[in-house]
Amino acid sequence: KSWEGDYVLGNDLDADGNPIKHNFRSYKSIDDYVNDELQFLTNLYDFDPSDTFTTFINKLQGGNFGKRRYAEDRKYIEKVRGVYNSI
């Protein structure tokens, strides 16, 4: 809600898999994106650069101080771990 930059309207899915329109932030540079994402993760999910991968994804799915969930997909951790392990 505090975002004051540009955004684009795109297709997304809600938690039940229904199509919805969603605003996505738009950045002028990769540095702007990274700085915004780091601030977002730090403020809402207790991100710390020294976190292990497992600690990081657990924080994204409720293992943070506020018990916030980054994704509604209950298999999010499993899916992210699969992508991470494939790299």
Protein Blocks (a to p, Z undefined) as FASTA:
>chain_A
ZZcbdcdddddddfkopacdddddddfbfklmmmmmmmmmmmmnopafkbcfklmmmmmn
opafnopafbfblklmmmmmmmmmmZZ
